[in-house]
Each structure stands twice: as C-alpha cells, then as structure tokens.
C-alpha cells in the first residue's frame, strides 16, 4: 500500500472517529473496523507509517488491535516498537503483559522505557508481576533497570524476597528504584531493609530514598536510627530527609494513625 495513501487513510480514520461522536449521521465505521484498517498499515514498508499507525491504534483504543501491536513489538525499527508498547498500555489489556515484559530486554532504551510505562497502564496481573520480578535477577543491567521502573509504575505491588534481594544490586539506580518500590508496598517487612540501606549504602541518593520511604511506612521503632542519620550522615540532603521522616512519623502518631499495617 503506497505510503501517501496510507497517510490519507490514517487522517480520515482518525477524523471520522472524532466526528462519529458528534453527529448521528457519521459514517458507520466502528472502532473495530478502523483498527483493522490501521492494523494493515503496521506492515507498511515506511517505518514512519508503521509508527503512525501504531500510535493511532492506541488513540482508538480498541482491543482488537492487541495482536497487531504485539507483533509490532518485534518491528526492526525502535520507533515502531516504542509506539506499539505505549499503545498496548493505552489498550489496558492484561493479556499484553507477557509481551511487554519481554520488551524490557529490548536493545533500545526508548523501547524499554515505553514497555515499563505501558506495564503500569494495563490491568494488574500476578503473572506479569512475577515475570517483572524475575527480570530483577537478570545479568543485564539495563534490563534490571527497566524492571525496577516497571514495578514502580504498578498500581499495587507485594513485598517479596526478590525485591529485598535487589537492594544488593551493584547499580545504585536500581537500588534506589527498588527502595522506592519497597516503600510503595506499604508492608512493614520492608522497614528493616530500608533501615539497612539508610545506615550502610555508600550512595547519598539511595540513603535519601530510604529515609523518604521510612517516613511513609516507618513507626516509632525507626526513630533512633533516623535521629542518628539526621545528625551524623555525611550528606546534607540525607540529613534533611531523615528529619523530614521523623516529623512524618511524629505527625502520624499524634493523629492516631499509628504504624502502617502490611497490605
């Protein structure tokens, strides 16, 4: 199909998808029909056309586009793979989870980031969560980084040994990301691990993250450690966040909310 024709087709498909919501006498082309026509353009020889078609499928948001977009995750062009991943996120279909997790190992960073974002948009799935957690043990650093980003984007995440173990990662960005994920679990079992980071991690940014998360899920039992860090840590920012965490816990106690229960 010639690219010039494809450009016009995408334009008119999107135009009528908008007009159909405004006029009763709009052409009877439903989202399934428009998705099918756009899906054909995912095989266009022009990579810009394939990317545009993938983006348009995400805007229409019909789940019939899922299989075509999953296939587009293997496109030879990174821009197409990235667009396909983001559009799968807009579809919100849990059945896309396994394919998106596989894209966390894509050689292009833009695709890995897009896949991580998309995983946070689809319906939650224990299978997808388990697959992402498994990526934290991968030998490839960028893939582990993508996995930590994906986990942080999930609506809910459970405490696990895989998360705690990832705090020993050699990459400080992954340790910081996993600390954030542990804080988001709201599980008190994360507190000892965050305390260990706060006391011993060599990177100020990681210690800062640990202090912040302790302010969210900690209780009076962490106050002595926070007080020590607030006065003796070598980094000014870490000391400041330790004081902030202490204030948060104090306010929580005074308001009667007490310690946060595990989820």
Secondary structure by P-SEA (a helix, b strand, c coil): ccaaaaaaaaaaaaaaaaaaacccccccccaaaaaaaaaaacccccaaaaaaaaaaaaaaccccaaaaaaaacccccaaaaaaaaaaaaaaccccaaaaaaaacccccaaaaaaaaaaaacccccaaaaaaaaaacccccaaaaaaaaaaaaaccbbbbcaaaaaacccccaaaaaaaaaaaaaaccccaaaaaaaaacccccaaaaaaaaaaaaacccccaaaaaaaaacccccaaaaaaaaaaaaaaaaaaaacccccccc
